């Protein structure tokens, strides 16, 4: 059996889809479905059991026997970068992760977990090293806290614990994320609703819409997770990004090109983000490559239209009518 926490979320549900594609259906899903809309991420997937977040944590802390567990993909977390309730954030992202770490390491179960590039803050070096980690919000701090917890402990022989620092992930099954959805999703919806993509004016020395991020397709994140599953001897912290930064203008241009019409509008940079905004991110993936991961990463020129095609096929975005310049809702 394989356990996926945060299974109804963005990356978690895509990992379940990736496991299904391998023929794996003996999967225990763990999530908090108080927001029932997330069930749509699981409706087309196969699994063997489900546990609510609180029930799973209680069983883990009690040392429950789930039978033979091959691995745990720990994707469950509060990912809201605007959440400043530190007690809640640490309970959800740190204490929960510690309990799972202790359970897995004590039983020889592989633990592959989600960290975040948010730990780098406004730095310009994105290397998995303490000198470059400067979290700017509670979400980033909670992720770094668990990374530090893992670093401080020597693994027993044969144990695997690997953390992935995701950069700006986009792709299918993120529709439930609202304001935390990718800029690709936001631009597509804005264009459908208003005929324009809204980008920030220049900041931190960058021109209008010229801020840079490492945008990585969720399929690539799944591929790295499954590669780690196949490499039980590999542990450690690894950046998970393309290694190539792209501007927000480039993303908007790709969205506009797919839709076949539209324009960009630059809006004032929000005052509340001043000093705590990542104007530039670019994963250094040297460590991942040195560990043996050789697959290529999808560039936005191919990844954005592929994602928008998926949204249209699943009735979750307006779709193009050939030869027309107006729009109809998909489905």
C-alpha positions, 0 to 999 in steps of 0.5 A: 500500500501507498499513502498519499496525504493531501491526496485531494489537493493539487500535487497530491491528486496528481501523484495519485493519478501518476500511481494509477498510471503505473497500475497502482490502486492500493492507495490510502488517501488522507485529506481534509474534505470539509471543502467538498469541492476537492472531491472532484480531484479524486472522482476519476482516480482509483484508490483503496481507502480514505481517512480524514486528516485528524483520524489519520494523525490520531492513528499515526500517533497511536502507532496503528498498524496499516499493514505493509506500507511501501511509501508515504507521499506527504503532500498535506499542508496549509499552503496559504502564504497569507495565513499568519496564525502561527500556532495553526500553521505549525500544528498543521505543517510541522507537528503533523509532519514530525509525527509522520516522520517518526512513524515512517522512520521507525518502521522503515517506510519511505517518506517523500514529502513536500517542502517549498521554494518559499523558504528562500524568501527574497534571496537570489541563490536557490541552493539547498543550503541553510545560508540561502534560506530566509522565509518571509511568512509563516507558511515558509517558516513552517516548511523550513522548520520541518526541513531543519528537523529532518536535517538534524537527524541521522537516518538509520540504515535503509531508511529513505526521507526525501523532501522536494522544494517545489517552485511555482507549480501549475497544471491540472487539478488546482481549481480548488485553490482559489487565490493560491492557484497558479498565475496560469489559471488566474490569467486564463480566467481573467482573460475569459472574464475581462479580455485581459491579463492583469500583471504587476507593474515593475518592482525590485528593479524589474520592469512591468511584468518582468518579474521572474519565476521558475514555473514548473508543470505538475507532471514534472513534479509527479515524475520526480516524486515517482523517481524517488519512489524507485530510488530507495537509497536516495534521501535529502532535500532537492529543489523541484523546478525547471532551472529556468526562470520565465517572466510573468509577461511570458506566461501571459503571452502564452495564455493570450496566444492559446485563447487567440485574443486578449491584452495585458494590463499592468496594475500597481504593485500591492503595498502589502507585498513590498519587501516580502515578494519573490520577484525572482526564483530559479531552482538550482537543480544541480543536486537533483541531477547529481543524485541521478535524475536525468529527465527533462523539464517542460518549458512554459511554451509547451506546458501552458497550452497543455494545461489550458487544453486540459482545462478546456477538455474538462469543462473548467475554462472557456474554450475557443470556437474556431474562427470566432472571437467570442467565447462560450463556457465549456460544458 
